[in-house]
Structure formats: C-alpha cells, structure tokens
Amino acid sequence: MTKRRWLVYLVARALAHRKGRTVLLLAVLAMASSLATALGIVSISMGKRVAEEVRKYGANLVIIPDSARLDVGSGGLNFGAVTEPAYLNQQEVEGALARSGLKPGRSFHLRGSLHWKDADILVEGVNFDEIRQLFPWWQIKGGWPAAGEAVVGSDMAARLGLKGGETLELAGPGQSVRVRVSGIVSSGGEEDGLFFLSLPELQKVLGLEGKLTTVRLLVTAEGESLKKRAAALQPLLPKAKVSEVRQIARTSEGLLAKVKLLMVLVTAVVLISAGSSVTGTMSTTVLERGKEIGLMKAMGGGRWEVLLIFSAEAIMLGLFGGGAGYLLGSAVAQFITRAVFATSADFIPWFACVSLGVSLFLALLGSVGPLISVFRLDPVRSLRGE
C-alpha cells in the first residue's frame, strides 16, 4: 500500500471510529457553509430583483440646458427672474453619450406650445419606442401611435373633450400639422396633462430641428457609482446640467444595503460560533487520542507526518461539510426567494467554491490549536498517561 493510500485509509478509519464526533463536526460545518451560501444567493437574487424594480421607476439621470437667467429688481426689491428658452443640441448630446462609454436607456424630449381652435396646448415631442422602454408604467387606452398619430394625456383629453380616433390640426409658429389621436395615456404624473407627438414632427412644426429641452437616462448604477457617472458626463456637456433623479431608487437601495449588512452580521456570528464549536470538538478529540499520537511518534512517525494525518482529517471534514452545505444552502435560498419574492433563486454554480472555502477555512482554523498541541506532544509522557 502506497503512503498516500495508507494516509487515506488511516483518516477514513479514524473518522469512522468516532462517528458521533464526525457527524457533529460535519453538521456544524454544513450549517455554517449552508448559511453563507443561502444568504449569498439570496443577496444576489434580491439585488437583481431590486434593480429590476428600480428600472420601473424610470430615468435616474436627467440632462437639461443651462437657462439664460436675468434677475429683475432694484435696490432691496426683487421682482423675480426672466428666463429665456434654452435648448440642448441633439447631436452634441448623442456625441457626448457615445464618448462617455455609457450605454443607458434614454429618451429625448422637446416641449413646446401649439395652437388648436381657441386654445394653446402644451405639447411634448418624444420617440415612442424609447418611451415604451423607459416609462413602462404608461397606460395607453387605445394604441401606441404610428406615423402621423399622437397620444394625449387623460387630464388634457377630459379638459378638451378629446377621444381616441379624432383628428386634430395643430398650428405652430411657421406651419401646421394634422394628427390623429391613437390613444389616451394615463400615468398619474405630469404626462396626464400633455399632448405627445413624435419628436421629429414637433421639431419641424416648431422650427427647432435638432433641438431638445430634456434628455432622460436610465443608467445601470447606484449610489456613489451613479454620482460618478453623472460627474463624468457633465464635462462632455458644458452647456447643460446633468442631475440625478433618485428619490425612490435611493430608498430601495438604502433598504437593500441595510438588509445585506444584516445578512453579513448574521453570517459572521454563525461562522464565529461554528469556528468555536469546531475548535472545542477538535481539541477534545486530540486530548482523547493522546496515547494514539504518542504511539505513532514512538513507532517512528515524525511530527509533520502526525500533523499531516490530523490536517487530512480536517480537510476531509471540510470538503464533505462544504458539499453538503452548498446543497442545503441552495435549497434554503430557493425556499426564501419563493416565499418572499415569489420567484426562483438564481442558479450560481460558483457558490459551491464559496461553500467549500467557508467549510475548509473553519475546519482548518478550528484545528490550529489542536494541531499545535499535537506538534508539541511528548510521546513518552503521553504513553504514561500524563
């Protein structure tokens, strides 16, 4: 029998001989590694779910032009400010986004006023394909517009008596446009009071080709990372202002960060407890096996060879405990995500390495003290029972 096979045989026999202790150590290691696995998988799955929910809130960055502002007043009197219309250059914005390296969801907006019958109505030009991606909460009664069609906000439709299928002729500064109302939009926001045309059509009617009033971006980032993205984009648009729109998203991200911190603390407490349990059990095992260790040394076994046997036992326990912990932790994570989020947890194979790493770390760390005792053990005294 080769030396390696003899080592495996000794370790297997030693573990089998102490079934109670072996089962206890395996249970502790499996519990610790399964908790780390379950909380890790839940944390990642929860982060993705929250990111999906945050996307439903719409844009998290907005680009607006720097308005020309003139304060009006004299002496101690302030009569307010006069602001001239200011616009973004569409080509400049597209170029800046391309140079920034960002690939955000985006929507370009141009707001203006058109005349219909005896009233001026507030109109916004948008690309409806972008709107459908960036503003999923829009509810359209009717259909999304095709070429030559428009949608009207529910409040404006009620105020003006407009219905789907009607045709309107809207007059701009230089020309008119004839559009058909394809649907009524309801969002619960300012969109309910606007009339929406396609962006190129409104730019042409207002005589503002290539001009925008607002650009909304949905960037995949959070917290400080989003601030850095906004700060990096700002120098590329010196005539504009890049701002965050983060109220609801920040609340969700803050709650997620606190939940993740709680998971980390719980995991740390369990790992410390498991490490203490492993250390105590391994120390008891070494004390009980003092004569066995002394006999091995007396028969010619070197200190490092004896240490190798005990280290191999710890490694084997760590591997089996980690494997069981990954399977158990994956099942627990699946149960939690289904119960809390009504969805399946992500299958993350590389968490098997995490589970094995945690189990091996605890097994070896808990064996450090006992291994030092084995290294220092005097075979003569141990055989005497001292």
KEMI-269088 format. One record per residue (C-alpha): x, y, z; residue number from 1; residue in three letters. Coordinates in Angstrom, 2 decimals, padded with zeros to 5 digits. Example, Ala and Ser with C-alpha at 12.3 -4.5 7.8 and 13.67 -1.06 7.14 Angstrom:
(pt (012.30, -004.50, 007.80), 1, 'ala')
(pt (013.67, -001.06, 007.14), 2, 'ser')
REM end
This chain:
(pt (000.00, 000.00, 000.00), 1, 'met')
(pt (001.44, 003.37, -001.00), 2, 'thr')
(pt (001.97, 006.14, 001.53), 3, 'lys')
(pt (-000.88, 008.23, 000.10), 4, 'arg')
(pt (-003.35, 005.34, 000.17), 5, 'arg')
(pt (-002.23, 004.48, 003.70), 6, 'trp')
(pt (-002.91, 008.08, 004.76), 7, 'leu')
(pt (-006.39, 007.99, 003.27), 8, 'val')
(pt (-007.06, 004.67, 004.99), 9, 'tyr')
(pt (-005.94, 005.99, 008.38), 10, 'leu')
(pt (-008.02, 009.15, 008.06), 11, 'val')
(pt (-011.14, 007.26, 006.94), 12, 'ala')
(pt (-010.79, 004.73, 009.78), 13, 'arg')
(pt (-010.23, 007.49, 012.34), 14, 'ala')
(pt (-013.36, 009.34, 011.24), 15, 'leu')
(pt (-015.43, 006.17, 011.08), 16, 'ala')
(pt (-014.26, 005.12, 014.54), 17, 'his')
(pt (-015.57, 008.37, 016.06), 18, 'arg')
(pt (-018.91, 008.54, 014.30), 19, 'lys')
(pt (-020.55, 010.79, 016.86), 20, 'gly')
(pt (-017.86, 013.46, 016.72), 21, 'arg')
(pt (-017.58, 013.17, 012.94), 22, 'thr')
(pt (-021.32, 013.66, 012.45), 23, 'val')
(pt (-021.29, 016.62, 014.85), 24, 'leu')
(pt (-018.41, 018.32, 013.03), 25, 'leu')
(pt (-020.00, 017.67, 009.64), 26, 'leu')
(pt (-023.29, 019.13, 010.88), 27, 'ala')
(pt (-021.59, 022.28, 012.21), 28, 'val')
(pt (-019.56, 022.81, 009.04), 29, 'leu')
(pt (-022.55, 022.11, 006.78), 30, 'ala')
(pt (-024.74, 024.52, 008.77), 31, 'met')
(pt (-022.18, 027.33, 008.60), 32, 'ala')
(pt (-021.39, 026.88, 004.91), 33, 'ser')
(pt (-025.08, 026.46, 004.00), 34, 'ser')
(pt (-025.94, 029.73, 005.75), 35, 'leu')
(pt (-023.18, 031.58, 003.91), 36, 'ala')
(pt (-024.34, 030.04, 000.63), 37, 'thr')
(pt (-028.03, 030.72, 001.21), 38, 'ala')
(pt (-027.56, 034.33, 002.28), 39, 'leu')
(pt (-025.13, 034.97, -000.58), 40, 'gly')
(pt (-027.51, 033.59, -003.21), 41, 'ile')
(pt (-030.48, 035.43, -001.68), 42, 'val')
(pt (-028.48, 038.66, -001.56), 43, 'ser')
(pt (-027.54, 038.43, -005.26), 44, 'ile')
(pt (-031.05, 037.43, -006.29), 45, 'ser')
(pt (-032.55, 040.19, -004.18), 46, 'met')
(pt (-030.13, 042.74, -005.65), 47, 'gly')
(pt (-031.16, 041.78, -009.19), 48, 'lys')
(pt (-034.84, 041.92, -008.25), 49, 'arg')
(pt (-034.46, 045.36, -006.68), 50, 'val')
(pt (-032.54, 046.53, -009.77), 51, 'ala')
(pt (-035.45, 045.35, -011.92), 52, 'glu')
(pt (-037.91, 047.20, -009.70), 53, 'glu')
(pt (-035.77, 050.37, -009.76), 54, 'val')
(pt (-035.81, 050.27, -013.56), 55, 'arg')
(pt (-039.59, 050.60, -013.37), 56, 'lys')
(pt (-039.17, 053.98, -011.70), 57, 'tyr')
(pt (-037.77, 055.29, -014.97), 58, 'gly')
(pt (-034.82, 057.56, -015.61), 59, 'ala')
(pt (-032.21, 058.13, -012.91), 60, 'asn')
(pt (-030.29, 060.87, -014.74), 61, 'leu')
(pt (-031.71, 063.93, -016.46), 62, 'val')
(pt (-029.94, 066.39, -018.76), 63, 'ile')
(pt (-031.38, 069.89, -019.07), 64, 'ile')
(pt (-029.97, 073.05, -020.70), 65, 'pro')
(pt (-028.46, 075.88, -018.70), 66, 'asp')
(pt (-031.18, 078.55, -018.98), 67, 'ser')
(pt (-030.30, 082.18, -019.62), 68, 'ala')
(pt (-031.41, 083.85, -016.40), 69, 'arg')
(pt (-031.75, 087.57, -015.63), 70, 'leu')
(pt (-032.70, 088.75, -012.13), 71, 'asp')
(pt (-035.12, 091.69, -012.18), 72, 'val')
(pt (-035.13, 094.18, -009.29), 73, 'gly')
(pt (-033.83, 097.38, -007.88), 74, 'ser')
(pt (-032.30, 098.15, -004.50), 75, 'gly')
(pt (-033.91, 095.92, -001.92), 76, 'gly')
(pt (-036.76, 094.93, -004.23), 77, 'leu')
(pt (-036.66, 091.66, -006.10), 78, 'asn')
(pt (-039.27, 091.09, -008.80), 79, 'phe')
(pt (-038.10, 087.60, -009.74), 80, 'gly')
(pt (-036.22, 086.41, -012.79), 81, 'ala')
(pt (-036.70, 086.34, -016.52), 82, 'val')
(pt (-035.64, 083.08, -018.16), 83, 'thr')
(pt (-035.15, 082.76, -021.90), 84, 'glu')
(pt (-035.88, 079.45, -023.64), 85, 'pro')
(pt (-032.80, 077.28, -023.87), 86, 'ala')
(pt (-032.30, 074.06, -025.77), 87, 'tyr')
(pt (-029.91, 071.13, -025.99), 88, 'leu')
(pt (-028.28, 070.24, -029.27), 89, 'asn')
(pt (-029.32, 066.69, -030.11), 90, 'gln')
(pt (-026.13, 065.87, -032.00), 91, 'gln')
(pt (-023.96, 067.15, -029.15), 92, 'glu')
(pt (-025.87, 065.03, -026.62), 93, 'val')
(pt (-025.59, 061.90, -028.78), 94, 'glu')
(pt (-021.86, 062.55, -029.25), 95, 'gly')
(pt (-021.32, 063.07, -025.52), 96, 'ala')
(pt (-023.14, 059.83, -024.68), 97, 'leu')
(pt (-021.03, 057.95, -027.23), 98, 'ala')
(pt (-017.76, 059.37, -025.82), 99, 'arg')
(pt (-018.79, 058.70, -022.23), 100, 'ser')
(pt (-018.92, 054.96, -022.83), 101, 'gly')
(pt (-022.36, 054.76, -021.22), 102, 'leu')
(pt (-025.00, 052.62, -022.88), 103, 'lys')
(pt (-028.05, 053.85, -021.00), 104, 'pro')
(pt (-031.71, 053.62, -021.78), 105, 'gly')
(pt (-032.62, 057.09, -022.99), 106, 'arg')
(pt (-035.46, 059.28, -024.15), 107, 'ser')
(pt (-035.19, 062.64, -025.93), 108, 'phe')
(pt (-037.85, 065.29, -025.21), 109, 'his')
(pt (-038.82, 068.62, -026.77), 110, 'leu')
(pt (-041.58, 070.61, -025.11), 111, 'arg')
(pt (-043.44, 073.49, -026.71), 112, 'gly')
(pt (-046.84, 075.05, -027.31), 113, 'ser')
(pt (-049.15, 074.61, -030.31), 114, 'leu')
(pt (-052.46, 076.29, -031.10), 115, 'his')
(pt (-055.68, 074.33, -031.51), 116, 'trp')
(pt (-059.02, 076.09, -032.04), 117, 'lys')
(pt (-059.01, 078.89, -029.45), 118, 'asp')
(pt (-056.51, 077.35, -027.05), 119, 'ala')
(pt (-052.79, 076.84, -026.71), 120, 'asp')
(pt (-051.94, 073.31, -025.65), 121, 'ile')
(pt (-048.70, 072.04, -024.15), 122, 'leu')
(pt (-047.10, 069.53, -026.50), 123, 'val')
(pt (-044.12, 067.26, -025.98), 124, 'glu')
(pt (-042.18, 065.53, -028.73), 125, 'gly')
(pt (-040.82, 062.08, -027.94), 126, 'val')
(pt (-039.64, 058.91, -029.62), 127, 'asn')
(pt (-042.39, 056.46, -028.67), 128, 'phe')
(pt (-040.13, 053.40, -028.92), 129, 'asp')
(pt (-037.85, 054.95, -026.28), 130, 'glu')
(pt (-040.84, 055.86, -024.11), 131, 'ile')
(pt (-042.12, 052.29, -024.10), 132, 'arg')
(pt (-038.75, 051.10, -022.80), 133, 'gln')
(pt (-038.06, 053.84, -020.26), 134, 'leu')
(pt (-041.55, 054.50, -018.91), 135, 'phe')
(pt (-043.23, 051.10, -018.57), 136, 'pro')
(pt (-045.91, 052.48, -016.24), 137, 'trp')
(pt (-047.63, 054.41, -019.04), 138, 'trp')
(pt (-051.10, 053.00, -019.56), 139, 'gln')
(pt (-052.47, 053.58, -023.05), 140, 'ile')
(pt (-056.20, 053.35, -023.69), 141, 'lys')
(pt (-056.26, 052.71, -027.40), 142, 'gly')
(pt (-052.97, 052.04, -029.15), 143, 'gly')
(pt (-049.43, 053.33, -029.43), 144, 'trp')
(pt (-049.12, 055.87, -032.25), 145, 'pro')
(pt (-047.83, 055.14, -035.72), 146, 'ala')
(pt (-046.66, 057.74, -038.24), 147, 'ala')
(pt (-048.95, 060.79, -038.27), 148, 'gly')
(pt (-050.55, 059.85, -034.93), 149, 'glu')
(pt (-050.31, 061.13, -031.38), 150, 'ala')
(pt (-051.43, 060.34, -027.84), 151, 'val')
(pt (-052.99, 062.74, -025.35), 152, 'val')
(pt (-052.84, 062.74, -021.55), 153, 'gly')
(pt (-056.00, 061.73, -019.73), 154, 'ser')
(pt (-056.41, 065.09, -017.95), 155, 'asp')
(pt (-055.99, 067.07, -021.17), 156, 'met')
(pt (-058.36, 064.72, -023.02), 157, 'ala')
(pt (-061.03, 065.26, -020.36), 158, 'ala')
(pt (-060.50, 069.04, -020.37), 159, 'arg')
(pt (-060.63, 069.38, -024.16), 160, 'leu')
(pt (-063.17, 066.63, -024.76), 161, 'gly')
(pt (-060.80, 064.57, -026.94), 162, 'leu')
(pt (-061.31, 060.90, -027.71), 163, 'lys')
(pt (-059.28, 058.23, -029.45), 164, 'gly')
(pt (-059.65, 058.28, -033.22), 165, 'gly')
(pt (-060.20, 062.06, -033.52), 166, 'glu')
(pt (-058.13, 064.08, -035.97), 167, 'thr')
(pt (-056.72, 067.48, -034.95), 168, 'leu')
(pt (-054.93, 070.22, -036.82), 169, 'glu')
(pt (-052.33, 071.88, -034.63), 170, 'leu')
(pt (-050.75, 075.19, -035.64), 171, 'ala')
(pt (-047.15, 076.03, -034.90), 172, 'gly')
(pt (-045.11, 079.23, -035.42), 173, 'pro')
(pt (-044.50, 078.56, -039.09), 174, 'gly')
(pt (-046.68, 075.65, -040.16), 175, 'gln')
(pt (-049.43, 073.30, -039.10), 176, 'ser')
(pt (-049.60, 069.57, -038.58), 177, 'val')
(pt (-052.55, 067.23, -038.86), 178, 'arg')
(pt (-052.52, 064.27, -036.46), 179, 'val')
(pt (-054.85, 061.51, -035.36), 180, 'arg')
(pt (-055.25, 060.66, -031.66), 181, 'val')
(pt (-054.44, 056.96, -031.39), 182, 'ser')
(pt (-054.86, 056.66, -027.63), 183, 'gly')
(pt (-055.22, 058.25, -024.20), 184, 'ile')
(pt (-052.25, 057.97, -021.83), 185, 'val')
(pt (-052.58, 057.75, -018.06), 186, 'ser')
(pt (-049.55, 057.68, -015.77), 187, 'ser')
(pt (-050.57, 059.52, -012.61), 188, 'gly')
(pt (-047.92, 062.16, -013.33), 189, 'gly')
(pt (-047.43, 065.28, -015.40), 190, 'glu')
(pt (-047.85, 063.23, -018.58), 191, 'glu')
(pt (-051.61, 063.26, -018.00), 192, 'asp')
(pt (-051.67, 066.97, -018.86), 193, 'gly')
(pt (-049.62, 066.82, -022.08), 194, 'leu')
(pt (-050.16, 066.14, -025.76), 195, 'phe')
(pt (-047.50, 063.85, -027.29), 196, 'phe')
(pt (-046.22, 063.99, -030.86), 197, 'leu')
(pt (-043.28, 062.23, -032.45), 198, 'ser')
(pt (-040.08, 064.18, -031.81), 199, 'leu')
(pt (-039.05, 064.83, -035.45), 200, 'pro')
(pt (-042.59, 066.04, -036.23), 201, 'glu')
(pt (-042.69, 068.53, -033.35), 202, 'leu')
(pt (-039.16, 069.77, -034.09), 203, 'gln')
(pt (-040.26, 070.53, -037.65), 204, 'lys')
(pt (-043.51, 072.27, -036.63), 205, 'val')
(pt (-041.75, 074.46, -034.04), 206, 'leu')
(pt (-038.83, 075.17, -036.34), 207, 'gly')
(pt (-036.42, 073.63, -033.82), 208, 'leu')
(pt (-034.80, 070.85, -035.83), 209, 'glu')
(pt (-032.11, 069.10, -033.79), 210, 'gly')
(pt (-033.15, 070.80, -030.53), 211, 'lys')
(pt (-034.21, 069.23, -027.23), 212, 'leu')
(pt (-035.43, 070.53, -023.89), 213, 'thr')
(pt (-034.73, 067.41, -021.80), 214, 'thr')
(pt (-032.88, 064.12, -022.04), 215, 'val')
(pt (-033.71, 061.33, -019.59), 216, 'arg')
(pt (-031.26, 058.48, -019.00), 217, 'leu')
(pt (-031.55, 055.18, -017.22), 218, 'leu')
(pt (-028.03, 054.17, -016.18), 219, 'val')
(pt (-027.26, 050.82, -014.58), 220, 'thr')
(pt (-025.59, 052.16, -011.45), 221, 'ala')
(pt (-026.45, 053.00, -007.87), 222, 'glu')
(pt (-025.38, 055.21, -005.00), 223, 'gly')
(pt (-021.93, 056.74, -005.35), 224, 'glu')
(pt (-021.41, 054.96, -008.67), 225, 'ser')
(pt (-024.29, 056.91, -010.21), 226, 'leu')
(pt (-022.81, 060.18, -008.92), 227, 'lys')
(pt (-019.52, 059.32, -010.61), 228, 'lys')
(pt (-021.31, 058.57, -013.88), 229, 'arg')
(pt (-023.08, 061.92, -013.73), 230, 'ala')
(pt (-019.84, 063.73, -012.85), 231, 'ala')
(pt (-018.02, 062.03, -015.75), 232, 'ala')
(pt (-020.77, 063.02, -018.21), 233, 'leu')
(pt (-021.01, 066.66, -017.08), 234, 'gln')
(pt (-017.69, 067.89, -018.65), 235, 'pro')
(pt (-018.80, 066.48, -022.01), 236, 'leu')
(pt (-021.87, 068.74, -021.94), 237, 'leu')
(pt (-020.60, 072.15, -020.74), 238, 'pro')
(pt (-023.80, 073.93, -021.83), 239, 'lys')
(pt (-026.06, 071.54, -019.95), 240, 'ala')
(pt (-026.68, 070.32, -016.43), 241, 'lys')
(pt (-026.62, 066.61, -015.54), 242, 'val')
(pt (-028.67, 065.78, -012.44), 243, 'ser')
(pt (-029.81, 062.70, -010.55), 244, 'glu')
(pt (-033.42, 061.65, -010.15), 245, 'val')
(pt (-033.08, 059.23, -007.28), 246, 'arg')
(pt (-035.69, 059.69, -004.53), 247, 'gln')
(pt (-037.46, 056.34, -004.74), 248, 'ile')
(pt (-034.46, 054.44, -006.05), 249, 'ala')
(pt (-032.27, 055.69, -003.18), 250, 'arg')
(pt (-034.85, 054.45, -000.67), 251, 'thr')
(pt (-034.87, 050.99, -002.26), 252, 'ser')
(pt (-031.08, 050.83, -002.47), 253, 'glu')
(pt (-030.71, 052.04, 001.12), 254, 'gly')
(pt (-033.09, 049.33, 002.35), 255, 'leu')
(pt (-031.24, 046.71, 000.29), 256, 'leu')
(pt (-027.88, 047.83, 001.73), 257, 'ala')
(pt (-029.23, 047.51, 005.29), 258, 'lys')
(pt (-030.65, 044.05, 004.62), 259, 'val')
(pt (-027.31, 042.93, 003.12), 260, 'lys')
(pt (-025.47, 044.31, 006.17), 261, 'leu')
(pt (-027.82, 042.35, 008.43), 262, 'leu')
(pt (-027.09, 039.20, 006.41), 263, 'met')
(pt (-023.34, 039.77, 006.75), 264, 'val')
(pt (-023.62, 040.26, 010.52), 265, 'leu')
(pt (-025.75, 037.13, 010.96), 266, 'val')
(pt (-023.32, 035.12, 008.84), 267, 'thr')
(pt (-020.35, 036.44, 010.84), 268, 'ala')
(pt (-021.97, 035.47, 014.15), 269, 'val')
(pt (-022.77, 031.96, 012.88), 270, 'val')
(pt (-019.26, 031.49, 011.48), 271, 'leu')
(pt (-017.67, 032.57, 014.76), 272, 'ile')
(pt (-019.93, 030.20, 016.68), 273, 'ser')
(pt (-019.20, 027.37, 014.26), 274, 'ala')
(pt (-015.46, 028.03, 014.48), 275, 'gly')
(pt (-015.61, 027.88, 018.28), 276, 'ser')
(pt (-017.56, 024.63, 018.13), 277, 'ser')
(pt (-015.07, 023.07, 015.72), 278, 'val')
(pt (-012.13, 024.17, 017.88), 279, 'thr')
(pt (-013.67, 022.69, 021.01), 280, 'gly')
(pt (-014.55, 019.39, 019.36), 281, 'thr')
(pt (-011.14, 019.02, 017.71), 282, 'met')
(pt (-009.36, 019.85, 020.99), 283, 'ser')
(pt (-011.36, 017.17, 022.81), 284, 'thr')
(pt (-010.52, 014.67, 020.08), 285, 'thr')
(pt (-006.77, 015.43, 020.39), 286, 'val')
(pt (-006.89, 015.00, 024.18), 287, 'leu')
(pt (-008.67, 011.66, 023.85), 288, 'glu')
(pt (-006.15, 010.48, 021.25), 289, 'arg')
(pt (-003.04, 011.43, 023.21), 290, 'gly')
(pt (-001.84, 007.85, 023.64), 291, 'lys')
(pt (-002.53, 007.10, 019.98), 292, 'glu')
(pt (-000.44, 010.11, 018.95), 293, 'ile')
(pt (002.35, 009.13, 021.35), 294, 'gly')
(pt (002.35, 005.59, 019.96), 295, 'leu')
(pt (002.63, 006.87, 016.36), 296, 'met')
(pt (005.59, 009.04, 017.35), 297, 'lys')
(pt (007.22, 006.23, 019.31), 298, 'ala')
(pt (006.96, 003.94, 016.24), 299, 'met')
(pt (008.95, 006.42, 014.18), 300, 'gly')
(pt (006.30, 008.80, 012.97), 301, 'gly')
(pt (007.64, 012.31, 012.65), 302, 'gly')
(pt (005.82, 015.35, 013.99), 303, 'arg')
(pt (004.97, 016.57, 010.50), 304, 'trp')
(pt (003.64, 013.17, 009.49), 305, 'glu')
(pt (001.33, 013.08, 012.50), 306, 'val')
(pt (000.27, 016.65, 011.77), 307, 'leu')
(pt (-000.48, 015.59, 008.20), 308, 'leu')
(pt (-002.92, 012.94, 009.44), 309, 'ile')
(pt (-004.87, 015.42, 011.56), 310, 'phe')
(pt (-004.77, 018.05, 008.81), 311, 'ser')
(pt (-006.09, 015.49, 006.32), 312, 'ala')
(pt (-008.96, 014.73, 008.71), 313, 'glu')
(pt (-009.82, 018.42, 008.90), 314, 'ala')
(pt (-009.63, 018.80, 005.12), 315, 'ile')
(pt (-011.85, 015.78, 004.53), 316, 'met')
(pt (-014.39, 017.08, 007.02), 317, 'leu')
(pt (-014.25, 020.49, 005.35), 318, 'gly')
(pt (-014.84, 019.04, 001.87), 319, 'leu')
(pt (-017.79, 016.88, 002.88), 320, 'phe')
(pt (-019.25, 019.66, 005.06), 321, 'gly')
(pt (-018.87, 022.21, 002.26), 322, 'gly')
(pt (-020.50, 019.94, -000.32), 323, 'gly')
(pt (-023.46, 019.26, 001.96), 324, 'ala')
(pt (-023.62, 022.96, 002.84), 325, 'gly')
(pt (-023.86, 024.03, -000.82), 326, 'tyr')
(pt (-026.75, 021.66, -001.50), 327, 'leu')
(pt (-028.58, 022.64, 001.68), 328, 'leu')
(pt (-027.88, 026.36, 001.20), 329, 'gly')
(pt (-029.15, 026.30, -002.38), 330, 'ser')
(pt (-032.37, 024.66, -001.22), 331, 'ala')
(pt (-032.81, 027.22, 001.58), 332, 'val')
(pt (-032.15, 030.11, -000.83), 333, 'ala')
(pt (-034.73, 028.72, -003.24), 334, 'gln')
(pt (-037.30, 028.49, -000.44), 335, 'phe')
(pt (-036.63, 032.05, 000.78), 336, 'ile')
(pt (-036.82, 033.66, -002.67), 337, 'thr')
(pt (-040.04, 031.82, -003.50), 338, 'arg')
(pt (-041.64, 032.72, -000.16), 339, 'ala')
(pt (-040.54, 036.38, -000.12), 340, 'val')
(pt (-040.20, 037.39, -003.78), 341, 'phe')
(pt (-042.45, 034.79, -005.45), 342, 'ala')
(pt (-039.65, 033.95, -007.87), 343, 'thr')
(pt (-036.87, 031.40, -008.27), 344, 'ser')
(pt (-033.38, 031.99, -006.94), 345, 'ala')
(pt (-030.56, 032.25, -009.45), 346, 'asp')
(pt (-028.53, 029.10, -010.05), 347, 'phe')
(pt (-024.97, 030.13, -009.14), 348, 'ile')
(pt (-022.56, 027.18, -009.51), 349, 'pro')
(pt (-019.51, 029.13, -008.33), 350, 'trp')
(pt (-021.09, 029.42, -004.88), 351, 'phe')
(pt (-020.01, 025.79, -004.43), 352, 'ala')
(pt (-016.47, 027.17, -004.17), 353, 'cys')
(pt (-017.66, 029.67, -001.55), 354, 'val')
(pt (-019.32, 026.91, 000.46), 355, 'ser')
(pt (-016.24, 024.67, 000.26), 356, 'leu')
(pt (-013.99, 027.61, 001.12), 357, 'gly')
(pt (-016.01, 028.51, 004.22), 358, 'val')
(pt (-016.13, 024.92, 005.41), 359, 'ser')
(pt (-012.41, 024.30, 004.82), 360, 'leu')
(pt (-011.50, 027.59, 006.47), 361, 'phe')
(pt (-013.49, 026.76, 009.60), 362, 'leu')
(pt (-012.20, 023.19, 009.74), 363, 'ala')
(pt (-008.55, 024.22, 009.40), 364, 'leu')
(pt (-008.88, 027.30, 011.61), 365, 'leu')
(pt (-010.54, 025.26, 014.32), 366, 'gly')
(pt (-007.74, 022.73, 014.08), 367, 'ser')
(pt (-004.87, 025.19, 014.55), 368, 'val')
(pt (-004.84, 024.94, 018.35), 369, 'gly')
(pt (-005.17, 021.14, 018.44), 370, 'pro')
(pt (-002.50, 020.80, 015.73), 371, 'leu')
(pt (-000.08, 022.86, 017.81), 372, 'ile')
(pt (-000.79, 020.54, 020.74), 373, 'ser')
(pt (-000.06, 017.52, 018.53), 374, 'val')
(pt (003.19, 019.11, 017.37), 375, 'phe')
(pt (004.37, 019.73, 020.95), 376, 'arg')
(pt (003.15, 016.43, 022.42), 377, 'leu')
(pt (005.83, 014.37, 024.18), 378, 'asp')
(pt (005.32, 010.69, 023.22), 379, 'pro')
(pt (006.85, 009.34, 026.47), 380, 'val')
(pt (004.59, 011.40, 028.71), 381, 'arg')
(pt (001.50, 010.65, 026.59), 382, 'ser')
(pt (002.14, 006.89, 026.74), 383, 'leu')
(pt (002.41, 007.18, 030.53), 384, 'arg')
(pt (-000.98, 008.86, 030.52), 385, 'gly')
(pt (000.41, 012.17, 031.80), 386, 'glu')
REM end
